[in-house]
């Protein structure tokens, strides 16, 4: 694949809040620069596949470059990089991993943000990794710039005016905290590490690790090309992995960690601040499976959850109100947890979703849930039925159950994602929050019509159940039902 235009290439995109962007150097390539051979994984792919970093997104930046021709120097490439970040990653925090001239592109990108007073994007910079970057130029570039007409090579000559200006700007804004006369708004610290190859004959040790950069320096037994073509056993990979893990940890807002054990006692990657053991009320191996009885929800489980919310109110509301939930239990349990840590209380809910962490903080306003209304068996009834058909359409079996138990209701509302019920019908947390808002709107509308009680049936991912509960407050009484083959059973009340 030949790069014809500068652009970001997606390595992994899980809708995480931090994006790691790899920037290659002169004559490099967004994929080939970072891997040993055609059969090996690239450095971005190795980091992407590491479970310790599964809450990061990865991209590789490609631009037009080469020894014999170039359309622009590193200052132009920095402007192009800025445009692509704004177009594709506007709301993400950024970490750079740059090789050779790519590090100069990154430096210029950062300096441009300061000189444009773009503090919003500057504050999103969470770290930078430099691999054999010629901060003070390269003898190799000085030699070849005499025989090759190439903007990029000329820009890396020692004492080139562009490099001198970049160094002066970096010393002004970043060296030892920046100039003391600078206004506080222009002061920003960026965690950085820099690598120099002991076998590197292109970029000298002095040029790759000058004091003014302010980075922690690693010397590794690599040359200029091999330093970015490594495997999981290399010190380069391990050091970058540890750096990214630290960035991820320090970037995470402080949240109360809640573990709720339902079907079995689980081990989770983060130790809990509050831990609830509900395993004695559940047994998924039994046929039919054992679930909490109606009175156990109200007299045993809800009081324990109330204590958890009180702990959150006392210790975390003033720190931003986040609660991070790790739980393995039934869908009504997810509804109840989300309901107790409600949006109206100011809670921001984070819940594990297939090794990702989904947050209630953002919403996709273009995602509109579809509602299908079916008349009930008693138009005078004050009861309505809400059916959440996310993973599959459960309306037929719900109607069959209601007929069997002879419950009266005036209306049944089936709520599904816009493309219908399916395993992949909700693709990210913003869509999940939008769906939950749609359910809340339906419940509020029923309440305004005089409905006094709602029976709620659901088939959805656990995370979606949490978000629905998080929104379902200040409405009529809601009785939740859970599925136990071949019928439904009463569960918690919201």
BELMO-V321577 format. One record per residue. N is the residue number from 1. PSI is psi as a letter, one per 30 degrees, with the letter a starting at -180 (* if undefined). NEAR is the number of other C-alpha atoms within 10 Angstrom. Layout:
n=N psi=PSI near=NEAR
n=N psi=PSI near=NEAR
This chain:
n=1 psi=j near=7
n=2 psi=k near=9
n=3 psi=j near=13
n=4 psi=f near=10
n=5 psi=k near=11
n=6 psi=k near=16
n=7 psi=l near=19
n=8 psi=k near=21
n=9 psi=k near=15
n=10 psi=k near=12
n=11 psi=e near=17
n=12 psi=k near=19
n=13 psi=j near=13
n=14 psi=g near=16
n=15 psi=h near=18
n=16 psi=l near=20
n=17 psi=f near=16
n=18 psi=k near=23
n=19 psi=k near=25
n=20 psi=k near=25
n=21 psi=k near=24
n=22 psi=k near=29
n=23 psi=j near=29
n=24 psi=l near=28
n=25 psi=a near=25
n=26 psi=k near=20
n=27 psi=g near=17
n=28 psi=a near=23
n=29 psi=k near=21
n=30 psi=f near=24
n=31 psi=e near=21
n=32 psi=e near=17
n=33 psi=e near=22
n=34 psi=g near=26
n=35 psi=l near=21
n=36 psi=e near=17
n=37 psi=a near=11
n=38 psi=f near=9
n=39 psi=f near=7
n=40 psi=l near=14
n=41 psi=k near=19
n=42 psi=l near=23
n=43 psi=e near=24
n=44 psi=e near=24
n=45 psi=e near=17
n=46 psi=e near=16
n=47 psi=e near=24
n=48 psi=e near=22
n=49 psi=f near=13
n=50 psi=k near=11
n=51 psi=f near=9
n=52 psi=f near=15
n=53 psi=g near=15
n=54 psi=f near=18
n=55 psi=g near=19
n=56 psi=k near=24
n=57 psi=l near=23
n=58 psi=k near=23
n=59 psi=l near=21
n=60 psi=k near=23
n=61 psi=k near=21
n=62 psi=k near=25
n=63 psi=l near=26
n=64 psi=k near=19
n=65 psi=l near=26
n=66 psi=l near=16
n=67 psi=f near=16
n=68 psi=f near=11
n=69 psi=k near=15
n=70 psi=k near=17
n=71 psi=f near=13
n=72 psi=l near=15
n=73 psi=a near=20
n=74 psi=f near=26
n=75 psi=e near=21
n=76 psi=e near=15
n=77 psi=e near=24
n=78 psi=e near=20
n=79 psi=e near=14
n=80 psi=e near=17
n=81 psi=e near=22
n=82 psi=e near=19
n=83 psi=e near=15
n=84 psi=e near=15
n=85 psi=e near=19
n=86 psi=e near=12
n=87 psi=e near=11
n=88 psi=f near=11
n=89 psi=h near=16
n=90 psi=e near=14
n=91 psi=g near=14
n=92 psi=l near=19
n=93 psi=l near=20
n=94 psi=k near=23
n=95 psi=k near=25
n=96 psi=k near=25
n=97 psi=j near=25
n=98 psi=k near=27
n=99 psi=k near=30
n=100 psi=b near=26
n=101 psi=f near=28
n=102 psi=e near=28
n=103 psi=e near=28
n=104 psi=e near=29
n=105 psi=e near=25
n=106 psi=e near=27
n=107 psi=e near=23
n=108 psi=e near=25
n=109 psi=e near=21
n=110 psi=e near=19
n=111 psi=e near=19
n=112 psi=e near=18
n=113 psi=e near=17
n=114 psi=e near=19
n=115 psi=f near=12
n=116 psi=g near=8
n=117 psi=h near=13
n=118 psi=i near=13
n=119 psi=f near=15
n=120 psi=e near=9
n=121 psi=e near=19
n=122 psi=e near=22
n=123 psi=f near=15
n=124 psi=f near=17
n=125 psi=j near=20
n=126 psi=f near=22
n=127 psi=l near=21
n=128 psi=k near=26
n=129 psi=k near=24
n=130 psi=k near=28
n=131 psi=j near=27
n=132 psi=h near=31
n=133 psi=k near=28
n=134 psi=i near=30
n=135 psi=e near=27
n=136 psi=g near=23
n=137 psi=l near=27
n=138 psi=k near=24
n=139 psi=e near=18
n=140 psi=e near=15
n=141 psi=e near=21
n=142 psi=e near=18
n=143 psi=e near=13
n=144 psi=f near=15
n=145 psi=f near=19
n=146 psi=f near=12
n=147 psi=f near=8
n=148 psi=k near=14
n=149 psi=j near=14
n=150 psi=j near=21
n=151 psi=e near=18
n=152 psi=e near=26
n=153 psi=e near=29
n=154 psi=e near=21
n=155 psi=f near=24
n=156 psi=g near=28
n=157 psi=k near=23
n=158 psi=k near=20
n=159 psi=g near=14
n=160 psi=k near=15
n=161 psi=e near=12
n=162 psi=e near=17
n=163 psi=e near=22
n=164 psi=e near=15
n=165 psi=e near=13
n=166 psi=e near=19
n=167 psi=e near=20
n=168 psi=e near=12
n=169 psi=e near=19
n=170 psi=e near=19
n=171 psi=e near=18
n=172 psi=e near=17
n=173 psi=f near=20
n=174 psi=e near=19
n=175 psi=k near=17
n=176 psi=h near=14
n=177 psi=f near=14
n=178 psi=l near=19
n=179 psi=k near=14
n=180 psi=f near=11
n=181 psi=f near=7
n=182 psi=k near=12
n=183 psi=l near=9
n=184 psi=e near=9
n=185 psi=f near=9
n=186 psi=g near=17
n=187 psi=k near=17
n=188 psi=k near=15
n=189 psi=k near=17
n=190 psi=j near=17
n=191 psi=k near=16
n=192 psi=k near=19
n=193 psi=k near=21
n=194 psi=k near=25
n=195 psi=k near=26
n=196 psi=k near=27
n=197 psi=k near=23
n=198 psi=f near=15
n=199 psi=g near=17
n=200 psi=j near=18
n=201 psi=g near=13
n=202 psi=e near=19
n=203 psi=k near=25
n=204 psi=l near=22
n=205 psi=e near=18
n=206 psi=e near=13
n=207 psi=e near=18
n=208 psi=f near=25
n=209 psi=h near=27
n=210 psi=l near=16
n=211 psi=e near=14
n=212 psi=f near=15
n=213 psi=e near=20
n=214 psi=g near=20
n=215 psi=l near=18
n=216 psi=k near=13
n=217 psi=k near=17
n=218 psi=k near=15
n=219 psi=k near=16
n=220 psi=l near=16
n=221 psi=i near=14
n=222 psi=l near=19
n=223 psi=a near=17
n=224 psi=e near=21
n=225 psi=e near=19
n=226 psi=f near=16
n=227 psi=f near=24
n=228 psi=g near=27
n=229 psi=i near=21
n=230 psi=l near=20
n=231 psi=a near=18
n=232 psi=f near=13
n=233 psi=f near=8
n=234 psi=l near=13
n=235 psi=f near=15
n=236 psi=e near=22
n=237 psi=e near=20
n=238 psi=e near=14
n=239 psi=e near=15
n=240 psi=e near=20
n=241 psi=e near=19
n=242 psi=e near=13
n=243 psi=e near=18
n=244 psi=e near=24
n=245 psi=e near=17
n=246 psi=e near=13
n=247 psi=e near=17
n=248 psi=e near=19
n=249 psi=e near=11
n=250 psi=f near=11
n=251 psi=f near=14
n=252 psi=k near=10
n=253 psi=k near=11
n=254 psi=k near=15
n=255 psi=k near=21
n=256 psi=k near=24
n=257 psi=j near=18
n=258 psi=k near=23
n=259 psi=k near=23
n=260 psi=j near=24
n=261 psi=j near=20
n=262 psi=d near=22
n=263 psi=e near=22
n=264 psi=l near=17
n=265 psi=k near=15
n=266 psi=l near=13
n=267 psi=k near=10
n=268 psi=l near=10
n=269 psi=f near=7
n=270 psi=k near=11
n=271 psi=k near=11
n=272 psi=l near=16
n=273 psi=e near=15
n=274 psi=k near=17
n=275 psi=k near=16
n=276 psi=k near=17
n=277 psi=j near=16
n=278 psi=g near=18
n=279 psi=f near=17
n=280 psi=f near=13
n=281 psi=f near=16
n=282 psi=k near=18
n=283 psi=j near=17
n=284 psi=f near=14
n=285 psi=f near=9
n=286 psi=l near=9
n=287 psi=j near=9
n=288 psi=l near=12
n=289 psi=k near=13
n=290 psi=k near=15
n=291 psi=l near=25
n=292 psi=k near=21
n=293 psi=l near=14
n=294 psi=e near=14
n=295 psi=f near=12
n=296 psi=e near=14
n=297 psi=e near=20
n=298 psi=e near=15
n=299 psi=f near=10
n=300 psi=e near=14
n=301 psi=e near=19
n=302 psi=e near=18
n=303 psi=e near=12
n=304 psi=e near=16
n=305 psi=e near=19
n=306 psi=e near=14
n=307 psi=e near=12
n=308 psi=e near=20
n=309 psi=e near=22
n=310 psi=e near=11
n=311 psi=e near=15
n=312 psi=e near=24
n=313 psi=e near=16
n=314 psi=e near=9
n=315 psi=f near=13
n=316 psi=f near=18
n=317 psi=e near=18
n=318 psi=f near=10
n=319 psi=g near=12
n=320 psi=f near=13
n=321 psi=g near=20
n=322 psi=k near=24
n=323 psi=k near=24
n=324 psi=k near=22
n=325 psi=k near=25
n=326 psi=j near=23
n=327 psi=k near=24
n=328 psi=j near=19
n=329 psi=a near=20
n=330 psi=l near=19
n=331 psi=e near=24
n=332 psi=e near=27
n=333 psi=e near=26
n=334 psi=e near=25
n=335 psi=e near=26
n=336 psi=e near=25
n=337 psi=e near=26
n=338 psi=e near=29
n=339 psi=e near=22
n=340 psi=e near=22
n=341 psi=i near=27
n=342 psi=l near=22
n=343 psi=e near=19
n=344 psi=f near=13
n=345 psi=f near=14
n=346 psi=g near=13
n=347 psi=k near=23
n=348 psi=j near=21
n=349 psi=k near=26
n=350 psi=k near=26
n=351 psi=k near=25
n=352 psi=k near=16
n=353 psi=j near=16
n=354 psi=h near=10
n=355 psi=g near=10
n=356 psi=l near=17
n=357 psi=j near=21
n=358 psi=k near=25
n=359 psi=k near=24
n=360 psi=g near=25
n=361 psi=e near=14
n=362 psi=l near=14
n=363 psi=k near=18
n=364 psi=j near=14
n=365 psi=f near=12
n=366 psi=f near=9
n=367 psi=j near=17
n=368 psi=j near=16
n=369 psi=k near=20
n=370 psi=k near=16
n=371 psi=k near=19
n=372 psi=k near=10
n=373 psi=k near=12
n=374 psi=k near=12
n=375 psi=k near=12
n=376 psi=a near=19
n=377 psi=f near=16
n=378 psi=j near=13
n=379 psi=f near=13
n=380 psi=f near=10
n=381 psi=k near=16
n=382 psi=g near=18
n=383 psi=k near=24
n=384 psi=l near=24
n=385 psi=k near=27
n=386 psi=k near=25
n=387 psi=k near=23
n=388 psi=j near=27
n=389 psi=i near=20
n=390 psi=e near=27
n=391 psi=e near=19
n=392 psi=l near=16
n=393 psi=j near=20
n=394 psi=g near=17
n=395 psi=e near=19
n=396 psi=e near=8
n=397 psi=f near=13
n=398 psi=e near=21
n=399 psi=e near=14
n=400 psi=e near=12
n=401 psi=e near=15
n=402 psi=e near=16
n=403 psi=e near=12
n=404 psi=e near=10
n=405 psi=f near=8
n=406 psi=h near=10
n=407 psi=k near=12
n=408 psi=k near=18
n=409 psi=l near=22
n=410 psi=f near=17
n=411 psi=k near=22
n=412 psi=k near=24
n=413 psi=j near=23
n=414 psi=k near=23
n=415 psi=k near=25
n=416 psi=l near=27
n=417 psi=l near=24
n=418 psi=f near=15
n=419 psi=g near=13
n=420 psi=l near=18
n=421 psi=k near=20
n=422 psi=l near=15
n=423 psi=e near=12
n=424 psi=g near=12
n=425 psi=f near=18
n=426 psi=j near=25
n=427 psi=f near=11
n=428 psi=l near=20
n=429 psi=e near=27
n=430 psi=e near=21
n=431 psi=e near=23
n=432 psi=e near=29
n=433 psi=e near=28
n=434 psi=e near=24
n=435 psi=e near=29
n=436 psi=e near=24
n=437 psi=e near=21
n=438 psi=e near=22
n=439 psi=e near=26
n=440 psi=e near=20
n=441 psi=e near=14
n=442 psi=e near=16
n=443 psi=e near=26
n=444 psi=e near=17
n=445 psi=e near=13
n=446 psi=e near=23
n=447 psi=e near=19
n=448 psi=f near=12
n=449 psi=g near=10
n=450 psi=g near=12
n=451 psi=k near=21
n=452 psi=f near=16
n=453 psi=k near=20
n=454 psi=k near=23
n=455 psi=k near=18
n=456 psi=k near=22
n=457 psi=k near=22
n=458 psi=k near=26
n=459 psi=j near=19
n=460 psi=l near=20
n=461 psi=l near=17
n=462 psi=e near=22
n=463 psi=e near=27
n=464 psi=e near=28
n=465 psi=e near=25
n=466 psi=e near=30
n=467 psi=e near=31
n=468 psi=e near=27
n=469 psi=e near=25
n=470 psi=e near=29
n=471 psi=f near=23
n=472 psi=i near=26
n=473 psi=l near=21
n=474 psi=h near=12
n=475 psi=a near=18
n=476 psi=l near=19
n=477 psi=k near=17
n=478 psi=j near=21
n=479 psi=k near=17
n=480 psi=k near=24
n=481 psi=k near=19
n=482 psi=l near=20
n=483 psi=k near=20
n=484 psi=j near=13
n=485 psi=k near=10
n=486 psi=g near=9
n=487 psi=a near=14
n=488 psi=l near=16
n=489 psi=l near=14
n=490 psi=k near=17
n=491 psi=b near=24
n=492 psi=l near=22
n=493 psi=k near=18
n=494 psi=* near=20
